[in-house]
Amino acid sequence: MEKTYYDPADLKKFGKISDWNEELGSKFFDYYGKVFEEGSLSAREKSLIALAVSHTVQCPYCIDAYTGDGLKRGITKEEMMEAVHVAAAIRGGATLVHSVQMMNKYDKLSM
């Protein structure tokens, strides 16, 4: 198997971030846990959002984690892919909307 920069085994070490700063690590995990509790959004909906955002921020650990979590929560492959396309459309739109800044600058400099 080819070695990659991201080692999937490292995902299991995520909890170790508290080892080097227990106070901040604990506060993060308390917050993280609270965010993913059932609330106005179901845990299933939150998992799907997390999967889409994981693709946008391009975190392979998160993609692995929330693909697995989504499967446990009954999220279908079609729902997962649709969520990823929503994330991609937002990311693409965010990139393209910045072209207005470029067009404004071009117009100003070319006058």
C-alpha positions in Angstrom: 0.0 0.0 0.0 1.3 3.4 -0.9 2.1 5.7 2.0 0.3 9.1 1.9 0.8 12.3 3.8 -2.5 11.7 5.6 -2.4 8.5 7.6 -6.0 7.2 8.2 -4.8 5.8 11.5 -4.2 9.3 12.8 -7.9 10.0 13.0 -8.0 7.7 16.0 -5.4 9.9 17.6 -7.6 13.0 17.4 -8.4 12.8 21.2 -4.7 13.2 21.9 -4.8 16.9 21.1 -5.7 17.4 24.7 -2.4 15.8 25.8 -0.4 19.0 25.0 -3.0 21.4 26.3 -5.6 19.7 28.5 -7.7 22.8 29.2 -8.1 23.9 25.6 -8.5 20.4 24.3 -11.2 19.6 26.8 -13.0 22.9 26.0 -12.9 22.0 22.3 -14.3 18.5 22.8 -17.0 19.8 25.1 -18.0 22.3 22.4 -17.7 19.7 19.6 -19.9 17.3 21.5 -22.5 19.9 22.3 -22.6 21.0 18.6 -23.4 17.5 17.5 -26.2 16.8 20.0 -29.8 16.6 18.8 -31.2 20.1 18.7 -33.1 22.1 16.1 -31.2 19.9 13.6 -31.1 16.2 14.0 -27.8 14.4 14.5 -28.4 12.9 11.0 -28.7 16.4 9.4 -25.6 17.6 11.3 -23.7 14.6 10.0 -24.7 15.4 6.4 -23.7 19.0 6.9 -20.4 18.0 8.4 -19.7 15.7 5.5 -20.4 18.5 3.0 -18.2 20.9 4.9 -15.5 18.3 5.2 -15.2 18.3 1.4 -15.2 22.1 1.2 -12.3 22.3 3.7 -10.7 19.3 2.1 -10.1 17.3 5.3 -9.6 13.6 4.5 -10.0 12.7 8.2 -13.3 14.4 8.4 -14.4 12.9 5.1 -13.6 9.4 6.5 -15.3 10.1 9.8 -18.5 11.6 8.5 -18.9 9.1 5.7 -18.8 6.4 8.3 -21.0 8.4 10.7 -23.5 9.0 7.8 -23.7 5.3 7.0 -24.5 4.6 10.7 -27.2 7.2 10.5 -28.8 5.8 7.4 -27.6 8.5 5.0 -27.6 7.1 1.5 -24.8 7.4 -1.0 -27.1 9.6 -3.1 -27.8 11.9 -0.2 -24.0 12.1 0.5 -23.2 12.9 -3.1 -25.9 15.5 -3.3 -24.6 17.2 -0.2 -21.1 17.3 -1.6 -22.5 18.9 -4.8 -24.2 21.5 -2.7 -20.9 22.2 -1.0 -19.1 22.3 -4.4 -21.7 24.7 -5.8 -21.3 27.1 -2.8 -17.5 26.9 -3.1 -17.6 27.5 -6.8 -20.0 30.4 -6.4 -17.8 31.9 -3.7 -14.8 31.7 -6.0 -16.7 33.2 -8.9 -18.3 36.0 -6.9 -14.8 37.3 -6.1 -14.4 37.9 -9.8 -16.5 41.0 -9.3 -13.7 42.4 -7.3 -11.3 41.6 -10.2 -13.6 43.2 -12.7 -14.0 46.3 -10.6 -10.2 46.6 -10.2 -9.6 46.0 -13.9 -12.2 48.7 -14.8 -10.6 51.1 -12.4 -7.0 50.5 -13.6 -7.8 50.4 -17.3 -9.5 53.8 -17.3 
